[in-house]
Amino acid sequence: MLGSAVFLSIGQAIVGLIASADTLNAAGRLLYVPLIGLSLFGNTDRLGTTVEMVSRWSPGGCLETLLSAAMGATAWSGQSWGALFASIGYTVGFAVIGIRWFQWGAR
């Protein structure tokens, strides 16, 4: 449920910041690739340790860490707690941005 809340709040922030439906569609497609791509490289250092750390603390990487710990594939550790708090922070931060700048537009 927390992972869903994170990605819903990211979508809410995008909708709050972009007014045009066509631009919103294009931006959503462009942001989808890095969000999913970063989460794919979270556990490998093939692209360097900097990319690994950015990937691990991205919204998708935090969700991957939480799911791994929740299913028992890895032990619950400090990194799991960090991913939990980061996910809550992403949810609250993006929701505040989306709510603050959202405006109804008349067509």
Backbone bond lengths (Angstrom), bond angles and torsions (degrees), N, CA, C in turn:
res aa  C-N    CA-C-N  psi(-1)  N-CA   C-N-CA  omega(-1)  CA-C   N-CA-C  phi
1 M - - - 1.452 - - 1.529 110.85 -
2 L 1.321 115.98 -35.89 1.460 118.93 179.60 1.532 110.90 -67.15
3 G 1.330 117.06 -38.95 1.459 120.53 177.43 1.524 111.54 -62.22
4 S 1.316 116.27 -40.39 1.464 120.04 176.77 1.511 110.70 -64.19
5 A 1.317 116.79 -41.10 1.457 120.71 179.79 1.530 110.93 -63.97
6 V 1.328 117.05 -38.24 1.464 120.69 178.87 1.523 110.16 -61.33
7 F 1.307 117.04 -50.72 1.463 119.74 -176.01 1.527 112.07 -73.73
8 L 1.326 118.39 -29.84 1.463 119.76 173.15 1.524 111.09 -66.64
9 S 1.328 116.69 -39.11 1.464 118.83 179.19 1.530 111.28 -70.53
10 I 1.339 117.43 -32.87 1.465 119.58 173.99 1.527 109.65 -62.88
11 G 1.308 117.21 -44.13 1.466 120.74 176.51 1.512 112.27 -62.51
12 Q 1.322 116.79 -38.24 1.460 120.73 178.26 1.523 110.66 -65.08
13 A 1.320 117.11 -39.71 1.464 120.40 178.45 1.528 111.00 -65.55
14 I 1.325 116.37 -40.23 1.468 119.61 178.94 1.524 110.36 -63.72
15 V 1.328 116.77 -43.71 1.464 121.21 179.12 1.521 110.44 -65.26
16 G 1.329 117.49 -36.33 1.454 120.32 179.44 1.513 113.14 -69.28
17 L 1.327 117.19 -29.79 1.458 120.59 -176.06 1.528 114.01 -92.06
18 I 1.336 117.61 -22.84 1.465 121.27 -176.42 1.522 108.65 -116.38
19 A 1.306 116.66 124.08 1.466 120.84 -173.89 1.523 113.16 -88.20
20 S 1.313 118.33 -38.54 1.455 121.88 -174.53 1.527 111.09 -78.81
21 A 1.321 116.44 136.42 1.470 120.91 -179.10 1.532 111.53 -66.47
22 D 1.326 117.32 -38.87 1.464 120.04 179.65 1.528 111.16 -67.94
23 T 1.318 116.58 -42.33 1.463 120.46 177.72 1.519 110.52 -66.18
24 L 1.311 116.35 -38.14 1.461 121.54 178.01 1.524 111.11 -62.42
25 N 1.311 117.32 -42.24 1.457 121.82 178.11 1.524 111.00 -62.51
26 A 1.327 116.52 -45.03 1.466 120.48 179.86 1.527 111.11 -66.79
27 A 1.316 117.40 -42.34 1.468 120.71 -179.98 1.521 110.85 -65.33
28 G 1.314 117.22 -39.02 1.458 120.40 177.76 1.516 112.18 -62.21
29 R 1.312 116.12 -40.72 1.468 119.90 177.84 1.524 111.74 -67.87
30 L 1.336 116.85 -38.24 1.455 120.10 179.59 1.534 112.20 -71.23
31 L 1.316 117.96 -34.14 1.466 121.11 179.96 1.524 112.67 -79.03
32 Y 1.325 116.69 -21.98 1.459 120.76 179.89 1.529 111.52 -62.71
33 V 1.315 116.79 -41.76 1.468 121.47 -177.26 1.531 111.87 -62.21
34 P 1.343 120.17 -51.38 1.469 117.66 179.17 1.524 113.57 -67.31
35 L 1.332 117.79 -34.71 1.461 119.11 179.98 1.523 111.81 -63.46
36 I 1.301 116.82 -44.53 1.462 120.64 179.34 1.524 110.34 -77.37
37 G 1.326 117.12 -39.99 1.463 120.60 -179.64 1.520 112.67 -62.22
38 L 1.323 117.06 -40.30 1.461 119.81 178.46 1.519 111.75 -64.28
39 S 1.315 117.09 -37.82 1.460 118.75 -178.72 1.535 111.85 -71.44
40 L 1.323 117.06 -23.48 1.464 119.59 179.09 1.527 112.53 -71.03
41 F 1.328 116.70 -31.03 1.459 120.72 -176.32 1.522 113.02 -99.95
42 G 1.324 118.54 20.61 1.458 122.11 -175.93 1.506 115.28 -68.11
43 N 1.317 119.01 -30.05 1.457 121.12 -175.43 1.516 113.51 -108.82
44 T 1.291 117.76 14.64 1.457 120.47 179.57 1.522 109.78 -127.71
45 D 1.318 116.02 146.31 1.459 119.82 177.94 1.531 111.33 -109.30
46 R 1.307 116.69 26.17 1.467 121.28 180.00 1.524 112.32 -62.17
47 L 1.311 117.26 -32.51 1.463 121.22 -179.24 1.525 112.10 -97.03
48 G 1.319 117.20 7.48 1.461 121.28 179.12 1.518 111.64 109.26
49 T 1.303 114.70 159.10 1.462 119.10 -176.61 1.526 112.11 -71.67
50 T 1.326 117.71 -29.47 1.467 119.64 178.51 1.517 110.82 -65.60
51 V 1.323 116.81 -45.90 1.462 120.76 178.22 1.527 109.91 -64.14
52 E 1.325 116.94 -36.92 1.464 120.25 178.44 1.528 111.03 -62.59
53 M 1.334 117.33 -44.17 1.466 120.05 -179.30 1.527 111.63 -67.88
54 V 1.325 116.98 -41.40 1.468 120.13 177.02 1.522 109.60 -62.64
55 S 1.319 116.24 -42.00 1.455 121.35 179.93 1.526 111.58 -65.74
56 R 1.295 116.58 -41.74 1.469 120.84 -177.90 1.524 111.57 -65.85
57 W 1.337 117.54 -33.11 1.462 120.50 -177.82 1.519 113.21 -100.84
58 S 1.331 117.61 8.58 1.465 120.92 172.40 1.527 108.55 -73.78
59 P 1.326 118.87 164.85 1.464 119.88 179.75 1.533 112.87 -56.15
60 G 1.311 117.98 -42.65 1.468 120.46 178.92 1.514 112.69 -68.89
61 G 1.323 117.11 -37.20 1.458 120.99 177.87 1.517 112.29 -66.65
62 C 1.336 116.61 -40.28 1.470 119.95 176.04 1.518 110.84 -63.47
63 L 1.325 116.39 -41.12 1.461 119.86 178.20 1.524 110.70 -64.05
64 E 1.316 117.51 -39.95 1.460 121.43 177.77 1.534 110.71 -62.01
65 T 1.311 117.45 -43.38 1.465 121.81 178.12 1.517 111.05 -62.64
66 L 1.323 116.62 -43.55 1.463 120.29 179.84 1.521 112.05 -65.65
67 L 1.311 117.27 -43.14 1.467 120.02 179.65 1.520 111.25 -65.82
68 S 1.323 116.92 -38.84 1.458 120.72 178.62 1.524 111.12 -63.69
69 A 1.326 116.68 -42.38 1.462 119.94 179.25 1.532 111.44 -71.11
70 A 1.328 117.29 -36.90 1.461 120.38 -178.21 1.530 112.24 -69.61
71 M 1.318 116.77 -33.12 1.465 119.84 -179.57 1.516 112.56 -85.65
72 G 1.318 117.06 -4.13 1.450 120.39 177.06 1.511 114.52 85.39
73 A 1.328 117.84 9.06 1.464 119.92 178.87 1.529 110.12 -69.37
74 T 1.329 116.42 -33.02 1.459 121.97 173.90 1.521 107.96 -130.59
75 A 1.315 116.40 158.10 1.456 120.35 178.97 1.529 109.96 -72.96
76 W 1.335 115.54 150.41 1.452 120.50 176.61 1.516 107.13 -71.46
77 S 1.327 117.02 122.86 1.462 121.09 -173.36 1.524 109.92 -134.68
78 G 1.312 115.11 -172.08 1.455 120.44 176.96 1.514 112.04 -62.81
79 Q 1.329 116.37 -34.14 1.466 119.79 177.36 1.528 110.42 -65.91
80 S 1.322 116.98 -35.46 1.467 120.37 177.95 1.524 110.53 -66.01
81 W 1.328 116.41 -42.26 1.465 119.83 177.03 1.527 110.25 -64.11
82 G 1.320 117.36 -40.72 1.459 120.71 177.48 1.516 111.79 -62.06
83 A 1.337 116.46 -40.99 1.464 120.56 178.06 1.525 110.68 -65.52
84 L 1.325 117.12 -37.19 1.459 121.13 177.79 1.525 110.76 -63.24
85 F 1.328 116.74 -49.19 1.461 120.39 -179.62 1.528 111.82 -68.06
86 A 1.329 117.56 -35.41 1.459 120.62 176.60 1.528 110.60 -65.64
87 S 1.328 117.00 -39.95 1.468 120.34 178.67 1.524 111.11 -65.27
88 I 1.321 116.72 -41.00 1.465 120.06 176.60 1.532 109.35 -64.07
89 G 1.320 116.59 -40.93 1.468 120.28 177.47 1.515 112.53 -63.38
90 Y 1.343 117.07 -43.09 1.470 120.24 176.39 1.527 110.17 -59.87
91 T 1.322 116.89 -44.63 1.466 120.83 -177.95 1.520 110.90 -61.49
92 V 1.317 116.52 -50.45 1.467 120.49 -177.99 1.530 110.52 -66.53
93 G 1.320 117.31 -45.11 1.461 120.74 -178.06 1.518 113.46 -61.92
94 F 1.327 116.24 -49.28 1.463 119.28 -179.32 1.527 111.57 -69.75
95 A 1.337 118.02 -33.18 1.467 120.50 177.53 1.527 110.39 -66.32
96 V 1.322 117.40 -41.76 1.465 120.62 178.17 1.524 110.25 -62.69
97 I 1.324 116.94 -44.09 1.471 120.46 178.01 1.523 110.36 -61.14
98 G 1.324 116.96 -46.64 1.460 120.27 -178.33 1.512 113.27 -65.07
99 I 1.336 116.70 -40.62 1.468 120.13 -179.52 1.521 110.40 -71.59
100 R 1.301 116.50 -38.68 1.476 120.70 -176.87 1.526 111.85 -64.44
101 W 1.309 119.02 -43.26 1.459 121.32 -172.74 1.527 114.35 -104.71
102 F 1.312 118.23 6.11 1.462 119.75 178.50 1.525 109.62 -74.66
103 Q 1.336 115.78 136.71 1.462 121.69 176.59 1.515 109.36 -139.04
104 W 1.323 115.96 138.04 1.450 119.28 174.21 1.505 108.64 -74.29
105 G 1.315 116.32 135.36 1.459 119.90 178.84 1.514 110.06 -114.35
106 A 1.321 115.92 134.96 1.464 120.86 177.31 1.509 109.81 -87.65
107 R 1.326 116.25 137.52 1.466 121.11 178.17 1.483 109.96 -117.76
